[in-house]
């Protein structure tokens, strides 16, 4: 059976006659909603009978959780260490997070991953299940908030180094490279070899569709990229599925470190909000922190002795699976059409695959057999030294990142109120994001630097149409 991989690499130079290409980026799930709620709509083909499930999941995603014990026992158990008290605080309007402004240490929709190198045989064996070796005192994520009778782990500070580049026509662009430090640590010193990686919250749209792309499709893409011999060699991350207790393909997260949406959600509840579930039954304290065992929790027999019950997890999973991708706009604009051709000629589409098809999913008919336009291959690619965080995660090394989907990217300003891009939000617009591409994408970046101003504007116009 042939994989559901529609667009072959030999036809990436799609002609101008396809000006409406991908107008329904999420297939029949696509929404035509504009404005700051463009990312917050249910799949357009979701039956009325299922809209209530979507709304219930939305309520647990949007509303804040509180400290235990509380009369709101369906939403208690926050912390004692956390980054936020509600999912929507990071994924504002289900959109993209942002880093703190320079000099600020109050992080709202960004977090800092931490780990140390795996040196011993036991640590290397542990990587199969955990993907990283957590920092011994603070774990694999810094929690910069706490409930009132506890202390947060510490604070984050970001400063930027300025880098200037020039296009062939002489126009300059200024990039900023973040320098990340932690301070006011309340539980002891960091391990001297601690690796840090800042991560902003990614958009929530189309995640159920990405989960529905067959593994065979992704494998075929990786094989084809290698066969083409153009220096593009994406690979699948292989990560641990807590529920099945087996290694599976990673799809979610900046380094594709989670295999399913349910596990991604449960990990976020645990790491970001300090909430337990049946997948992650332990609170987010390291073995050296006693605070989690000393303070009350929200575990309940009615919720499988966890703070987030399986029932709530299913509602949140359904919600995150069915957030619609907004339609493309301005596809008849000549600049957009020109940019679309350039996107292919510059080999951007080698990784940002324009068209894929989801598998048949009888249990999720709205997501089943949809022709979608995510502009991603969900594979890990070496993006060069400029974007390295030097922090491996499962099979992803310190320079490898999952190709982020581009669908809906033109709505970022109106949904999120900013245009910060890349894993740590360093890019302040789309052209800066392009100029940070290196490694396997170095050739494409160099081609962009040769473009004249009109063609550069056309390329950005195309991206903003997605």
VEXKEDO-782709 format. One record per residue (C-alpha): z, y negated, x; residue in one letter; residue number from 0. Coordinates in pm, whole numbers, plus 50000, padded with zeros to 5 digits. Layout:
((Z Y X) "A" NUM)
...
***
This chain:
((50000 50000 50000) "X" 0)
((49895 49667 50145) "X" 1)
((50174 49411 50185) "X" 2)
((50178 49111 49955) "X" 3)
((50054 48874 50224) "X" 4)
((49781 48666 50069) "X" 5)
((49675 48419 50333) "X" 6)
((49519 48579 50640) "X" 7)
((49526 48396 50970) "X" 8)
((49148 48379 50981) "X" 9)
((49135 48154 50675) "X" 10)
((49404 47903 50763) "X" 11)
((49142 47630 50797) "X" 12)
((49122 47602 50420) "X" 13)
((48855 47357 50300) "X" 14)
((48890 47021 50129) "X" 15)
((48784 47177 49799) "X" 16)
((49133 47325 49771) "X" 17)
((49291 46983 49706) "X" 18)
((49518 47125 49435) "X" 19)
((49629 47406 49668) "X" 20)
((49989 47498 49601) "X" 21)
((50042 47234 49329) "X" 22)
((50286 47482 49173) "X" 23)
((50468 47557 49494) "X" 24)
((50704 47803 49330) "X" 25)
((50445 47968 49110) "X" 26)
((50548 47986 48743) "X" 27)
((50903 47890 48838) "X" 28)
((50791 47541 48947) "X" 29)
((50932 47230 48783) "X" 30)
((50763 46894 48731) "X" 31)
((51097 46712 48743) "X" 32)
((51092 46392 48950) "X" 33)
((51374 46177 49086) "X" 34)
((51714 46272 49222) "X" 35)
((51742 46584 49004) "X" 36)
((51414 46732 49128) "X" 37)
((51598 47013 49312) "X" 38)
((51846 47092 49034) "X" 39)
((51628 47241 48762) "X" 40)
((51619 47604 48649) "X" 41)
((51304 47808 48706) "X" 42)
((51051 47684 48454) "X" 43)
((50977 48039 48334) "X" 44)
((51344 48131 48293) "X" 45)
((51398 48241 47930) "X" 46)
((51630 48036 47709) "X" 47)
((51852 48343 47683) "X" 48)
((51920 48321 48059) "X" 49)
((51972 47945 48081) "X" 50)
((52343 47985 47999) "X" 51)
((52391 48213 48302) "X" 52)
((52221 47946 48513) "X" 53)
((52449 47676 48373) "X" 54)
((52765 47878 48430) "X" 55)
((52662 47944 48790) "X" 56)
((52589 47574 48830) "X" 57)
((52939 47484 48712) "X" 58)
((53104 47700 48979) "X" 59)
((52864 47559 49238) "X" 60)
((52920 47199 49134) "X" 61)
((53288 47166 49038) "X" 62)
((53571 47145 49292) "X" 63)
((53813 47425 49374) "X" 64)
((54186 47352 49399) "X" 65)
((54487 47467 49595) "X" 66)
((54679 47772 49472) "X" 67)
((54882 47819 49265) "X" 68)
((54726 47618 48985) "X" 69)
((54680 47633 48611) "X" 70)
((54305 47644 48682) "X" 71)
((54335 48001 48804) "X" 72)
((53958 48064 48791) "X" 73)
((53909 47794 49055) "X" 74)
((54219 47807 49272) "X" 75)
((54271 47934 49625) "X" 76)
((54105 47653 49819) "X" 77)
((54177 47664 50191) "X" 78)
((54423 47632 50347) "X" 79)
((54147 47543 50595) "X" 80)
((53810 47428 50467) "X" 81)
((53509 47201 50516) "X" 82)
((53467 47101 50152) "X" 83)
((53622 47174 49813) "X" 84)
((53290 47235 49634) "X" 85)
((52945 47368 49721) "X" 86)
((52774 47061 49577) "X" 87)
((52956 46835 49825) "X" 88)
((52740 46973 50106) "X" 89)
((52429 47057 49905) "X" 90)
((52432 46720 49726) "X" 91)
((52208 46746 49420) "X" 92)
((52118 47090 49564) "X" 93)
((51952 46906 49849) "X" 94)
((51972 46857 50222) "X" 95)
((52286 46765 50413) "X" 96)
((52316 46503 50684) "X" 97)
((52516 46447 51003) "X" 98)
((52784 46179 51031) "X" 99)
((52670 45842 51155) "X" 100)
((52728 45781 51524) "X" 101)
((53095 45715 51588) "X" 102)
((53212 45869 51259) "X" 103)
((53429 46180 51268) "X" 104)
((53430 46245 50894) "X" 105)
((53176 46523 50839) "X" 106)
((53061 46558 50477) "X" 107)
((52761 46792 50463) "X" 108)
((52745 46935 50812) "X" 109)
((52953 47198 50987) "X" 110)
((52997 47322 51342) "X" 111)
((52946 47687 51433) "X" 112)
((53144 47823 51730) "X" 113)
((53136 48140 51936) "X" 114)
((53180 48271 52289) "X" 115)
((52956 48496 52499) "X" 116)
((52986 48871 52448) "X" 117)
((53096 49005 52786) "X" 118)
((53288 49328 52732) "X" 119)
((53147 49652 52596) "X" 120)
((53361 49618 52284) "X" 121)
((53235 49265 52223) "X" 122)
((52874 49372 52261) "X" 123)
((52933 49652 52013) "X" 124)
((53093 49402 51775) "X" 125)
((52770 49196 51772) "X" 126)
((52603 49462 51559) "X" 127)
((52832 49371 51269) "X" 128)
((52933 49010 51334) "X" 129)
((52630 48870 51516) "X" 130)
((52858 48648 51726) "X" 131)
((53194 48668 51898) "X" 132)
((53414 48406 51727) "X" 133)
((53608 48156 51935) "X" 134)
((53952 48327 51973) "X" 135)
((54163 48048 51819) "X" 136)
((53930 47873 51575) "X" 137)
((53693 48148 51467) "X" 138)
((53320 48101 51416) "X" 139)
((53336 47768 51230) "X" 140)
((53546 47454 51266) "X" 141)
((53728 47362 50943) "X" 142)
((53795 46988 50956) "X" 143)
((53993 46966 50630) "X" 144)
((54308 47134 50502) "X" 145)
((54534 47139 50198) "X" 146)
((54820 46881 50212) "X" 147)
((55084 47106 50365) "X" 148)
((54857 47224 50647) "X" 149)
((54671 47073 50938) "X" 150)
((54291 47077 50974) "X" 151)
((54155 47251 51280) "X" 152)
((54012 46935 51432) "X" 153)
((53750 46665 51411) "X" 154)
((53385 46640 51511) "X" 155)
((53225 46362 51711) "X" 156)
((52853 46313 51765) "X" 157)
((52692 46074 52010) "X" 158)
((52319 46044 52071) "X" 159)
((52103 46026 52380) "X" 160)
((51778 45835 52331) "X" 161)
((51443 45985 52432) "X" 162)
((51115 45791 52407) "X" 163)
((50768 45944 52375) "X" 164)
((50427 45778 52353) "X" 165)
((50125 45883 52147) "X" 166)
((49781 45866 52305) "X" 167)
((49710 45532 52136) "X" 168)
((50020 45379 52295) "X" 169)
((50254 45376 51995) "X" 170)
((50604 45482 52094) "X" 171)
((50850 45697 51905) "X" 172)
((51220 45713 51979) "X" 173)
((51402 46044 51941) "X" 174)
((51777 46100 51947) "X" 175)
((51943 46403 52100) "X" 176)
((52295 46477 51973) "X" 177)
((52591 46538 52200) "X" 178)
((52861 46725 52009) "X" 179)
((53232 46723 52092) "X" 180)
((53548 46834 51912) "X" 181)
((53877 46646 51929) "X" 182)
((54226 46629 51773) "X" 183)
((54245 47008 51781) "X" 184)
((54564 47122 51605) "X" 185)
((54588 47490 51699) "X" 186)
((54539 47495 52073) "X" 187)
((54265 47462 52332) "X" 188)
((53913 47591 52292) "X" 189)
((53796 47886 52500) "X" 190)
((53627 47735 52811) "X" 191)
((53295 47907 52731) "X" 192)
((53280 47801 52365) "X" 193)
((52929 47745 52234) "X" 194)
((52889 47483 51960) "X" 195)
((52608 47435 51710) "X" 196)
((52592 47164 51444) "X" 197)
((52432 47273 51114) "X" 198)
((52348 47053 50815) "X" 199)
((52329 47209 50469) "X" 200)
((51971 47316 50382) "X" 201)
((51808 47260 50040) "X" 202)
((51879 47520 49770) "X" 203)
((51537 47535 49604) "X" 204)
((51330 47855 49585) "X" 205)
((51586 48081 49748) "X" 206)
((51539 48363 49498) "X" 207)
((51166 48356 49566) "X" 208)
((51225 48380 49941) "X" 209)
((51459 48673 49880) "X" 210)
((51180 48840 49680) "X" 211)
((50917 48840 49958) "X" 212)
((50871 49204 50064) "X" 213)
((50997 49299 50409) "X" 214)
((50655 49456 50471) "X" 215)
((50496 49114 50426) "X" 216)
((50720 48958 50689) "X" 217)
((50660 49246 50927) "X" 218)
((50285 49210 50878) "X" 219)
((50300 48839 50958) "X" 220)
((50492 48906 51281) "X" 221)
((50245 49176 51384) "X" 222)
((49947 48951 51307) "X" 223)
((50090 48660 51504) "X" 224)
((50136 48883 51808) "X" 225)
((49790 49034 51767) "X" 226)
((49626 48690 51750) "X" 227)
((49746 48612 52103) "X" 228)
((49784 48238 52043) "X" 229)
((50137 48213 52181) "X" 230)
((50297 48248 51838) "X" 231)
((50530 48548 51821) "X" 232)
((50777 48533 51536) "X" 233)
((51035 48805 51496) "X" 234)
((51265 48925 51221) "X" 235)
((51636 48886 51272) "X" 236)
((51828 49207 51212) "X" 237)
((52169 49134 51060) "X" 238)
((52461 49317 50902) "X" 239)
((52473 49367 50527) "X" 240)
((52841 49384 50438) "X" 241)
((52780 49548 50101) "X" 242)
((52553 49829 50222) "X" 243)
((52723 49855 50562) "X" 244)
((52387 49865 50733) "X" 245)
((52153 49649 50940) "X" 246)
((51886 49468 50739) "X" 247)
((51634 49186 50779) "X" 248)
((51788 48838 50788) "X" 249)
((51635 48568 50568) "X" 250)
((51890 48291 50509) "X" 251)
((52052 48037 50736) "X" 252)
((51907 47833 51020) "X" 253)
((51884 48146 51237) "X" 254)
((51824 48390 50948) "X" 255)
((52174 48527 50992) "X" 256)
((52229 48647 50634) "X" 257)
((52034 48924 50458) "X" 258)
((52091 48834 50091) "X" 259)
((52173 48534 49878) "X" 260)
((52489 48699 49751) "X" 261)
((52619 48746 50104) "X" 262)
((52509 48396 50202) "X" 263)
((52706 48257 49906) "X" 264)
((53012 48471 49976) "X" 265)
((53009 48370 50344) "X" 266)
((52990 48003 50244) "X" 267)
((53278 48040 49997) "X" 268)
((53479 48200 50277) "X" 269)
((53389 47982 50574) "X" 270)
((53332 47648 50400) "X" 271)
((53595 47659 50123) "X" 272)
((53844 47917 50253) "X" 273)
((53794 48141 49949) "X" 274)
((53807 48519 49950) "X" 275)
((53578 48763 49769) "X" 276)
((53528 49138 49770) "X" 277)
((53265 49093 50043) "X" 278)
((53495 48876 50256) "X" 279)
((53852 48965 50150) "X" 280)
((54024 48790 50442) "X" 281)
((54085 48417 50453) "X" 282)
((53918 48218 50728) "X" 283)
((54206 48207 50976) "X" 284)
((54167 48355 51320) "X" 285)
((54418 48617 51442) "X" 286)
((54596 48335 51630) "X" 287)
((54644 48125 51316) "X" 288)
((54933 48224 51087) "X" 289)
((54882 47952 50829) "X" 290)
((54674 48167 50591) "X" 291)
((54949 48429 50558) "X" 292)
((55225 48169 50526) "X" 293)
((55082 47974 50231) "X" 294)
((55006 48088 49873) "X" 295)
((54658 48216 49792) "X" 296)
((54462 48249 49472) "X" 297)
((54408 48624 49483) "X" 298)
((54438 48786 49142) "X" 299)
((54424 49136 49001) "X" 300)
((54187 48997 48737) "X" 301)
((53941 48904 49012) "X" 302)
((53947 49223 49222) "X" 303)
((54238 49083 49428) "X" 304)
((54015 48801 49551) "X" 305)
((53985 48429 49482) "X" 306)
((53620 48438 49377) "X" 307)
((53569 48726 49134) "X" 308)
((53260 48945 49134) "X" 309)
((53172 48794 48796) "X" 310)
((53173 48442 48938) "X" 311)
((52977 48562 49241) "X" 312)
((52707 48702 49009) "X" 313)
((52679 48373 48821) "X" 314)
((52650 48173 49145) "X" 315)
((52394 48420 49279) "X" 316)
((52186 48388 48961) "X" 317)
((52203 48009 48983) "X" 318)
((52100 47999 49349) "X" 319)
((51818 48246 49285) "X" 320)
((51664 48040 49005) "X" 321)
((51670 47681 49132) "X" 322)
((51311 47569 49084) "X" 323)
((51080 47426 49347) "X" 324)
((50924 47095 49236) "X" 325)
((50546 47074 49207) "X" 326)
((50331 46912 49471) "X" 327)
((50224 46552 49417) "X" 328)
((49933 46329 49514) "X" 329)
((49704 46618 49595) "X" 330)
((49394 46409 49511) "X" 331)
((49488 46135 49757) "X" 332)
((49223 46130 50036) "X" 333)
((49495 46085 50299) "X" 334)
((49679 46392 50168) "X" 335)
((49356 46590 50173) "X" 336)
((49286 46481 50529) "X" 337)
((49643 46569 50631) "X" 338)
((49607 46913 50476) "X" 339)
((49305 46987 50693) "X" 340)
((49484 46853 51002) "X" 341)
((49788 47070 50925) "X" 342)
((49566 47377 50961) "X" 343)
((49364 47247 51258) "X" 344)
((49685 47171 51447) "X" 345)
((49796 47535 51394) "X" 346)
((50105 47428 51198) "X" 347)
((50015 47689 50936) "X" 348)
((50054 47970 51189) "X" 349)
((50430 47960 51127) "X" 350)
((50453 47744 50816) "X" 351)
((50254 47997 50613) "X" 352)
((50111 47821 50303) "X" 353)
((50087 48113 50062) "X" 354)
((50281 48435 50000) "X" 355)
((50353 48663 49707) "X" 356)
((50684 48795 49582) "X" 357)
((50750 49159 49502) "X" 358)
((50775 49306 49156) "X" 359)
((51136 49269 49043) "X" 360)
((51203 49419 48703) "X" 361)
((51562 49298 48708) "X" 362)
((51454 48938 48784) "X" 363)
((51125 48892 48596) "X" 364)
((51104 48515 48651) "X" 365)
((51083 48574 49027) "X" 366)
((50859 48878 49004) "X" 367)
((50504 48885 49145) "X" 368)
((50480 48510 49193) "X" 369)
((50220 48346 49417) "X" 370)
((50423 48086 49604) "X" 371)
((50365 47820 49869) "X" 372)
((50680 47799 50082) "X" 373)
((50514 47694 50411) "X" 374)
((50734 47937 50604) "X" 375)
((50714 48285 50751) "X" 376)
((51097 48330 50754) "X" 377)
((51063 48449 51114) "X" 378)
((51250 48341 51425) "X" 379)
((51048 48137 51676) "X" 380)
((51128 47999 52018) "X" 381)
((51133 47622 51964) "X" 382)
((51189 47526 52326) "X" 383)
((51469 47373 52529) "X" 384)
((51474 47049 52331) "X" 385)
((51610 47220 52019) "X" 386)
((51821 47487 52188) "X" 387)
((52185 47523 52090) "X" 388)
((52242 47801 52347) "X" 389)
((52424 48001 52077) "X" 390)
((52284 48347 51996) "X" 391)
((52322 48494 51646) "X" 392)
((52237 48862 51602) "X" 393)
((51885 48890 51758) "X" 394)
((51824 48514 51760) "X" 395)
((51871 48361 52102) "X" 396)
((51978 48004 52177) "X" 397)
((51623 47864 52145) "X" 398)
((51513 48055 51836) "X" 399)
((51522 47921 51482) "X" 400)
((51393 48048 51150) "X" 401)
((51086 47858 51025) "X" 402)
((51229 47632 50753) "X" 403)
((51031 47620 50427) "X" 404)
((50854 47289 50376) "X" 405)
((50810 47309 49999) "X" 406)
((50967 47012 49824) "X" 407)
((51023 46827 50152) "X" 408)
((50856 46514 50015) "X" 409)
((51137 46481 49760) "X" 410)
((51410 46454 50026) "X" 411)
((51458 46077 50007) "X" 412)
((51489 46062 49629) "X" 413)
((51715 46371 49605) "X" 414)
((51937 46329 49909) "X" 415)
((51904 45957 49981) "X" 416)
((51800 46010 50343) "X" 417)
((51534 46167 50562) "X" 418)
((51737 46354 50822) "X" 419)
((51567 46678 50926) "X" 420)
((51611 46980 51157) "X" 421)
((51917 47202 51186) "X" 422)
((52150 46924 51300) "X" 423)
((51985 46632 51123) "X" 424)
((51883 46465 51448) "X" 425)
((51534 46371 51320) "X" 426)
((51536 46056 51106) "X" 427)
((51191 46114 50961) "X" 428)
((50921 46379 50953) "X" 429)
((50735 46256 51261) "X" 430)
((51053 46273 51468) "X" 431)
((51099 46631 51344) "X" 432)
((50746 46717 51458) "X" 433)
((50805 46561 51799) "X" 434)
((51107 46787 51856) "X" 435)
((50886 47096 51828) "X" 436)
((50851 47280 52157) "X" 437)
((50826 47637 52283) "X" 438)
((50579 47824 52064) "X" 439)
((50499 47496 51886) "X" 440)
((50445 47288 52202) "X" 441)
((50067 47312 52172) "X" 442)
((50073 47183 51815) "X" 443)
((50301 46895 51914) "X" 444)
((50070 46797 52197) "X" 445)
((49777 46792 51956) "X" 446)
((49970 46562 51725) "X" 447)
((50036 46328 52016) "X" 448)
((49658 46298 52065) "X" 449)
((49596 46192 51702) "X" 450)
((49518 45835 51613) "X" 451)
((49747 45638 51383) "X" 452)
((49537 45706 51073) "X" 453)
((49545 46082 51125) "X" 454)
((49918 46081 51200) "X" 455)
((49979 45896 50875) "X" 456)
((49757 46143 50692) "X" 457)
((49957 46437 50829) "X" 458)
((50282 46280 50706) "X" 459)
((50120 46202 50370) "X" 460)
((50035 46571 50335) "X" 461)
((50390 46680 50418) "X" 462)
((50527 46429 50168) "X" 463)
((50299 46578 49903) "X" 464)
((50468 46918 49933) "X" 465)
***
